[in-house]
């Protein structure tokens, strides 16, 4: 039913189960981007002719809609970026680098929330600490508190949902503990908005990194939420056009947030497309999305459990979106190739989460990641293809 809203599924008969990498885009997202480029293409925040004014208005309306969508207090707390990777690098460079002795992350982090800290010269137990997880990859809240006590000037940077395993981390509890020790919290929300409603006020996070392309919007677009109280401590990540109030050869005076942090020409079509993606989610409703995904996620786990050689690494409690596994004695990459031959698309590898793979003593996994437009037909075709791949590799 939902596939009718996505041109991809009219043009491609493959079963698409790689939504954690990127989601497909509904028709209205493509239409608004095409309209921008073909009907009123102009730069924003500069000229005052009609097309430029229209582009600027729609761009800023997108910021306002995102503010309301995640319940941010002020729209200037939202800065558009290229995506979650740039958002984390922005906070790391502009806020964390010179202000905090220690950065605390989790075992489940994507490379985008590990490498930026290494680039600051932080290594394990030398400016970087990692919170333990148990055998089911659950976050250890007690260990987080131990680290905060031991390292009083800390910054916490944590994924909301693991891209590799779908585990939902207890963000509210993490924030409550961190704030008790005056540690700000950045949340990598790359996997979140496609699956669950996010309320910034309720979570009380200090920073929240947002992805468009994992949320049914275009690639190359995202945002960072930064709580108002921190903005005055930020240094511009980049400088140049659109960030400046006044320039002479003696000095530069910057605009206020968010404009001082959005240097150069923005991905205008991308932001407008992201706006339409969020409106599309609103039309369907998170209650319906979550209900249908949970049913499909449970069905996927049940069907996979019928394969006797399967090896899981977590249960599905407090999980959504991604489900990772291996087939004992078989290479995950080989299985991925054979699935592709049968027009079933999943991701096989370490999923840019090598540290947790090393923690589990594996090279990688087969990852099935669903969205609300997937259905039991997709899962059934995947299971048939998987069984055939196993049979071929065992011959």
C-alpha positions in Angstrom: 0.0 0.0 0.0 2.7 2.5 1.0 4.9 1.6 -1.9 2.5 3.4 -4.2 3.9 6.7 -2.8 7.4 5.9 -3.9 8.4 5.9 -7.6 11.4 3.7 -6.8 9.1 0.7 -6.4 7.5 1.3 -9.7 10.9 1.3 -11.4 12.6 -1.4 -9.4 11.2 -4.8 -8.5 13.9 -5.7 -6.1 13.1 -6.3 -2.4 14.7 -3.3 -0.7 15.8 -4.1 2.9 18.7 -1.7 3.3 16.8 1.3 4.9 19.4 1.9 7.6 21.8 2.9 4.8 19.2 5.2 3.1 15.5 5.2 2.6 13.5 5.7 -0.5 11.9 9.0 -1.3 8.1 9.7 -1.7 6.8 11.4 -4.8 6.2 14.8 -3.2 9.9 15.0 -2.1 11.0 14.5 -5.7 8.4 16.9 -7.0 9.3 19.8 -4.7 13.0 19.5 -5.5 12.2 19.4 -9.3 9.9 22.5 -8.8 12.7 24.4 -7.1 15.2 23.7 -9.9 12.8 24.2 -12.8 10.4 27.0 -11.5 12.0 29.2 -8.9 15.7 28.3 -8.7 17.5 31.2 -6.9 19.8 31.6 -4.0 18.5 32.3 -0.5 19.1 35.1 2.0 20.7 37.3 -0.7 18.6 38.8 -3.5 15.1 40.3 -3.0 13.4 39.5 -6.3 10.4 37.2 -6.3 12.0 33.8 -6.9 14.8 34.5 -4.4 12.2 35.6 -1.8 10.1 32.4 -2.5 13.2 30.2 -2.1 14.2 31.9 1.1 10.7 31.7 2.6 10.3 28.0 1.8 13.8 27.3 3.2 13.0 29.1 6.4 9.6 27.4 6.6 11.4 24.1 6.5 13.4 25.1 9.5 10.2 26.1 11.4 8.6 22.8 10.4 11.6 20.8 11.7 11.5 22.9 14.9 7.8 21.9 15.4 8.4 18.3 14.3 11.0 17.6 17.0 9.6 20.1 19.5 12.6 22.4 19.7 12.2 25.5 21.7 13.5 28.0 19.1 14.1 27.7 15.4 17.5 29.3 15.6 18.5 26.2 17.6 18.4 24.2 14.3 21.3 24.5 11.9 21.2 22.8 8.5 24.1 20.6 7.6 25.0 17.9 5.1 23.8 15.2 7.5 24.7 13.5 10.8 28.4 13.1 10.0 28.9 16.8 9.4 26.7 17.6 12.4 28.8 15.6 14.8 32.0 17.0 13.3 30.6 20.5 13.7 29.9 20.0 17.4 33.2 18.2 17.9 35.2 21.1 16.3 33.2 24.1 17.3 32.2 23.2 20.9 33.9 20.1 22.4 37.5 20.4 21.2 38.8 23.1 23.6 36.2 22.8 26.4 36.2 19.1 27.5 38.9 16.8 28.8 37.0 13.6 28.1 34.4 12.4 25.5 32.3 9.4 26.5 30.7 7.2 23.8 29.1 3.8 23.7 30.2 0.4 22.3 27.5 0.6 19.6 28.7 3.8 17.9 28.9 4.4 14.1 32.4 5.5 12.9 30.9 9.0 12.5 30.8 9.2 16.3 34.3 7.7 16.8 36.6 9.1 14.2 36.0 12.8 14.9 37.2 12.3 18.5 40.3 10.4 17.2 41.0 13.4 15.0 41.3 15.5 18.2 44.0 13.1 19.4 41.7 11.4 21.8 42.2 7.6 22.2 40.9 5.0 24.6 41.5 6.1 28.2 43.3 9.2 26.8 40.5 11.6 26.4 38.0 9.0 25.1 36.0 6.5 27.2 33.6 3.8 26.1 30.5 2.7 28.1 30.3 -1.1 28.5 27.4 -3.1 27.2 26.1 -6.6 28.2 25.9 -9.8 26.2 22.7 -8.5 24.6 24.3 -5.1 23.7 22.3 -3.2 26.3 23.9 0.1 27.5 25.4 0.0 31.0 24.0 3.0 32.8 26.0 2.2 36.0 29.2 2.2 34.0 28.3 5.6 32.5 28.0 7.1 36.0 31.3 5.5 37.0 33.0 7.2 34.1 31.4 10.5 34.8 32.6 10.4 38.4 36.1 9.5 37.3 36.2 12.1 34.5 34.4 15.2 35.8 34.9 17.4 32.7 33.2 15.1 30.2 31.1 15.4 27.1 28.7 12.5 26.3 28.1 11.5 22.6 25.7 8.6 22.1 23.7 7.0 19.3 19.9 6.9 19.8 19.4 3.8 17.7 22.2 1.5 16.6 22.5 1.4 12.9 24.1 -2.1 13.0 21.8 -3.8 15.4 18.7 -1.7 15.9 19.1 -1.3 19.7 17.4 1.7 21.1 19.5 3.3 23.8 17.9 4.7 26.9 18.5 8.4 26.0 16.4 10.0 28.8 18.2 8.0 31.5 21.5 8.7 29.9 20.8 12.5 29.8 19.5 12.5 33.4 22.7 10.9 34.7 25.0 13.0 32.5 23.4 16.3 33.5 23.7 15.3 37.2 27.5 15.6 36.5 27.2 18.7 34.3 28.1 16.8 31.2 26.3 17.9 28.0 24.9 15.2 25.7 25.0 14.9 21.9 22.7 12.3 20.4 23.3 10.7 17.0 19.7 10.5 15.7 20.5 9.2 12.2 18.3 6.2 12.6 15.6 7.7 14.7 13.1 9.9 12.8 12.2 7.2 10.3 10.9 5.0 13.1 10.0 6.9 16.3 8.8 10.3 17.3 11.5 12.5 18.8 10.6 15.2 21.4 13.7 17.3 22.1 12.1 18.9 25.2 11.2 15.6 26.7 14.6 14.1 26.0 16.4 17.3 27.3 19.4 16.6 25.1 21.9 19.4 24.4 22.6 18.4 20.8 20.7 16.2 18.4 22.1 15.2 15.0 19.4 14.6 12.3 19.6 12.9 8.9 17.3 13.6 5.9 18.2 10.7 3.6 17.5 8.1 6.4 14.2 9.8 6.9 12.7 9.5 3.4 14.3 12.8 2.3 17.2 13.6 -0.1 20.8 12.9 0.5 23.3 15.6 1.4 20.9 17.2 3.9 20.5 17.1 7.6 20.5 19.3 10.7 21.9 19.7 14.2 19.8 20.8 17.1 21.9 22.8 19.6 20.3 23.9 22.9 20.1 27.7 23.1 22.3 28.0 26.2 25.3 26.5 24.3 25.2 28.6 21.1 27.2 31.5 22.5 30.1 29.1 23.2 30.1 27.8 19.6 32.8 28.9 17.1 31.9 28.9 13.4 32.7 25.6 11.8 33.2 27.3 8.4 33.1 30.9 7.3 32.3 32.9 4.2 29.2 34.0 2.4 25.9 34.2 4.2 27.5 34.1 7.7 28.6 37.7 7.9 26.8 40.8 9.2 29.7 43.2 8.3 33.2 42.8 7.0 36.2 45.1 6.6 39.8 44.4 6.1 40.2 44.8 9.9 37.6 42.4 11.2 34.5 40.3 10.5 31.2 40.5 12.5 29.1 37.4 12.3 25.3 37.0 12.1 23.5 35.3 14.9 22.6 31.6 14.9 21.7 29.7 12.7 23.1 31.8 9.9 26.6 32.3 11.3 26.9 28.5 11.0 25.5 28.0 7.5 28.4 29.2 5.3 28.0 29.3 1.6 25.1 28.2 -0.6 23.0 25.6 1.2 21.5 22.5 -0.3 18.2 24.4 -0.9 16.4 21.7 -2.9 17.5 19.2 -0.3 16.1 21.2 2.6 12.8 21.6 0.8 12.7 17.9 0.0 13.4 17.1 3.7 10.5 19.4 4.7 8.2 17.3 2.4 9.5 14.1 3.8 8.6 15.2 7.3 5.2 16.3 6.2 4.7 12.9 4.6 5.6 11.2 7.9 3.1 13.5 9.7 0.4 12.5 7.2 0.9 8.8 8.0 1.5 9.3 11.7 4.2 7.8 14.0 1.6 5.7 15.8 0.7 3.8 12.6 4.4 3.6 11.4 5.6 2.2 14.7 2.8 -0.3 15.1 3.3 -1.7 11.6 7.1 -1.8 11.9 7.0 -3.6 15.2 4.7 -6.3 13.7 7.0 -6.7 10.7 10.1 -6.6 12.8 8.7 -9.4 15.0 7.7 -11.4 11.9 11.2 -11.0 10.5 12.8 -12.3 13.7 10.3 -15.2 13.9 10.9 -16.3 10.3 14.7 -16.0 10.7 14.5 -18.2 13.8 13.3 -21.1 11.7 16.8 -21.3 10.1 18.7 -23.6 12.4 22.2 -22.3 11.4 21.3 -18.7 12.3 23.3 -16.7 14.9 21.7 -13.6 16.5 23.6 -11.1 18.6 20.7 -9.5 20.4 17.1 -10.1 21.1 14.5 -7.7 19.7 13.6 -6.1 23.0 14.2 -2.3 22.8 15.1 -2.6 19.1 13.7 -1.3 15.8 14.7 -1.0 12.2 17.8 -3.1 11.8 18.3 -6.8 12.6 21.7 -8.3 12.2 22.7 -12.0 12.1 25.1 -14.5 10.6 24.8 -18.0 9.3 27.2 -20.3 11.1 30.0 -21.5 8.9 29.2 -19.2 6.0 30.6 -15.8 4.9 28.2 -13.0 5.2 29.5 -11.3 2.1 28.9 -14.4 0.0 25.4 -14.6 1.2 24.8 -10.9 0.3 26.0 -11.5 -3.2 23.7 -14.5 -3.7 20.8 -12.5 -2.3 21.5 -9.7 -4.8 21.4 -12.3 -7.6 17.8 -13.0 -6.4 16.9 -9.3 -6.3 16.9 -9.1 -2.5 18.9 -6.1 -1.3 20.5 -6.2 2.2 23.8 -4.9 3.6 26.5 -7.3 4.5 29.6 -6.1 6.3 30.6 -4.1 9.5 28.1 -1.3 8.8 30.7 1.4 9.8 30.6 0.0 13.3 33.8 -2.0 13.4 34.5 -1.6 17.2 31.3 -3.4 18.2 32.0 -6.1 15.6 35.5 -6.6 17.2 33.8 -6.7 20.6 31.6 -9.6 19.3 34.7 -11.2 17.6 33.2 -11.1 14.1 34.1 -9.4 10.9 30.5 -8.3 10.2 26.9 -9.4 9.8 24.0 -9.7 7.4 21.8 -6.7 8.2 18.1 -6.5 7.3 16.8 -3.0 7.9 13.1 -2.3 7.4 10.9 0.8 6.8 7.2 1.2 7.1 6.7 0.6 3.4 8.1 -3.0 3.7 5.6 -5.8 4.1 5.4 -9.6 4.7 5.8 -10.2 1.0 9.3 -8.6 1.2 10.2 -10.7 4.3 8.9 -13.9 2.7 10.9 -13.3 -0.5 14.0 -12.6 1.6 13.6 -15.8 3.6 13.2 -17.9 0.5 16.3 -16.2 -1.1 18.3 -16.6 2.1 17.5 -20.3 2.3 18.5 -20.8 -1.3 21.8 -18.9 -0.7 22.6 -21.1 2.2 21.8 -24.2 0.2 24.1 -23.1 -2.6 27.0 -22.2 -0.3 26.7 -25.5 1.5 26.8 -27.6 -1.6 
